Each structure stands twice: as structure tokens, then as C-alpha cells.
């Protein structure tokens, strides 16, 4: 019934699973608003294992980082467009020169989503409610600071992430707990129906 390219992803599926933006480190332009004045910034990922130095200028940034123990220095252009009474900033992808709000690190270089051929995890959902609930759980866990490989889908955070309001933390934690309960009920219902 499906057309060309339809079907399942993963181990038992016929399609090769693409890398998703959710599992890729990215730079967002909104983090640079107000900082494009010759400052040097530092960002880290993988729980602080890797870091990147960023030298900001009005019309571009310079990225300094290591990829596979090789030092990388890369210039990324910045453009602005008028919106309402202000301006919106954009990165210019170093490979295709397309305006983008995010650049993703795959392999050695930061590029736009199209250049790295990234997709969204929601595009690879199989329609299975258990998979859908699992993705919702993982998104909430990431927001709450439970990041990294091998995180238990039923893990709950005990401490709020830095710079998050306590009310927001409690609200998101309650949402996470509710979705975890919903997934557990769906899991039990699915297996009881298949068992009987």
C-alpha cells in the first residue's frame, strides 16, 4: 500500500535509518544575539568532554575545535533580515551558503541540516504508539538534563537544570512522569493482548 521509500526503519526494516538532528550537537544562532561584538565564547557538549571556542564578529564567527584530534578552524558567515521592527540573524552554511538558524556537527564540520542529510526523529516514527511515547519521554528527559546514551526511559531527574525556573522544572517533571505511566500502561496492554 505504501509508495516508494515507505516501510520500517532499523534492524528489521528495509530502510537504512538516517541520523537525526536530535542526536547531533548543534549551534543555534539565537545564542549569539547580543554577543557579536568581538567576544570569545566557549561551549561544551558530551557532558563537557568536548568543547568549542567561538570568536564573534559583527558579520561572522570563527569556530575553533578538535575533531578526531585534528584542530579545526572554520569561518561561518552571519546575515540578517528585517522582521517587524528588528532584525533576525542567520548562519550562512559554510558548504552551500544557505541561511539557517542551526548548524550541526557531523564528522569534522558544522553544516546545515540539508548538507549533512539529517532528518527529524518524528519522520522515522513507525506509527507504533510505544515508539511515539518513547520519543516524547526522551525529548522531555533531554529538556530536564537527562542526556546521553543508555538513559533509562523511566528515569526521573532529581535536580533542576541550571537556568530553568523551578515551576517549569516541576511542570516538565510531572509531564514526564505522566507520559512514562501512559507508556507503561500501553506496554502492558499491548503485551497482554498479544499473549492472550
N, C-alpha and C positions, 0 to 999 in steps of 0.2 A: 504494500500500500504506500510506503514511503518512496520518495523520489531519490534521485542520485545523491549520494552523500548522507542519506539518513541511516540510522542504525545506532547500535550501542558503542560506547567508548570503553576503553580499558581492557582488562585481561581477557574477558570472554567476548568482547565486541570485535567487530571487524574494522573499526576506525581507530587510528592512532590518536591518542589524547594529546592535545596541544597544551603548551604551558599557558597558565592563566596569569592575569595581572595581579590577582590576589596573592599569588605565591612568589611575586617578584618585587625586589626593592625598587622604590621609585622616588623621584624628586618631584615635588609639586611646586608650581610657580607661586601659589598663594603664600607659601612660606617665605618668599623673598620680598614681598611687598613692604616697602619702607626700609629695606636693608640693602638697596642698590646704590651704595654711596662709598665704595672703596673698602668696605669691611671684609674681614676674613672670618668665615663661619666654619664650624665643624659639625658633621652629622655622623651618627654611627648606626649600624644595623647588625643583625645576628647576635643580639644580646651584647653588643659592644665589642665583638670580635673583630669586626671590620669598620673602618671609618673613612670619611672623605673630607678633604679640605676644599673650601669653596671661596674663591676671591671674587667679590662682587664689583661690578661697574655699572654705569647707567644703561649701557646698551648690550652688555654681555656678561657672562660669568665664566670663570676658569675653574675647572674641576681638577683636583689632584687626588689620586688614589692608587692603590695597588690592586692588580688583577693577576692572579697566578704568580705572585712575587715579582711582577713586572710593573715598574712605575708608569702610570698613565697621566698625561696632562692633556686636557681637552677643552677647547673653547666652545661655548654654547651661546648663540645669539639670543637676544631678547627684543621683542617687538611689543608695541602697544596699540590698542584700538580704542576709539572713543565709544563709551557707553553712557547714556544718560548725561549726568553732569561730571563724569570722571573718565578714567581710563581702565582698561583691562590689560594685564600683562600676559604675554605668551612666550614660551620657549620656541626657538626655531630648531627643529630636529637637525643635528649635525650631518645626517646622511641625506635626507630628502628635502630639507628646508621647510617642511610643513609646520604651521603653527600648532602648538599643542600645549595643554595645561600640565601634562606629566611626561617625564622621561623615565624609561625603565632600564635597569641594568640586567642584561643577559650576556653571559660570556664576559667580555672585557669592556664593552662600551655602553653608554647611555644612548638610547634611541627612542623614537616614538613607538606606540603600540603596533602600528602597521609595519614598520621596518623589522621589528622583532617577531612579527606574526603571532602576537599574543591574542588571546581570547578571554572572555569572562567565564567564571566557573558556572554561572547560571546558564550559559549557552550549551554546557555539556551535561546538564541535568538529564536524567533518563526518564523523568516523569514519575519515578518512584517516590512516594511521599516520605519514605525513610531517608532517602538521599537528600531531598529538599530540606527536611528538618535538620539533618546533619549540617548542611551548608549554613543554615540560619544560626545554628549553635556555634559553628566555627567563626562566623562573622562577629557575633556578639562576644565570644571569647577573645578575639583579637582586639576589639574595642576596649575590653576590660583588662588588657595587658597579658592575657594567657596566650602567648605566641610561641611558635617553634614547632618542630616536628615531634610527633608522639604525644601530643597533649590529649589527655583523656576527654572524650566528648561530654563526660558527666562531671568534669572538674569545675569547681566554682572558685572565683577569686576571693581572697580574704581581705586584701588591701586594695584601696582605690589607686588607679594610676595617677601619676603626677599630673598636675594641671587639670584634673577633672573635678567638677563640683561634686560634693557628697550626695546631693539629691539625685544628680544624673547617675552616679555610681549605683545607688540603691535601686533606681528605676530600671537600669540596664541589667543589674544582677537579678532582679525579680523577673524580668522578661526572660532572661537566660534560664532560670530555674523552671519557669512555666513551660518553655519550649522543650527543655530536657524531659520534663514529666510527660508532655504530649508525645514526644518521640518514643519514650519507654512504653507508653500505652499502645501506640501504633505498632511497635515492635512485637509486643506480647500478643496483640490481636492478630497480626499477620501470621505469626508462628503457630498460634492456636488454630487458626482457620486452615493452615496447610497441614497441621498434624492430624486434625480430625477427619 
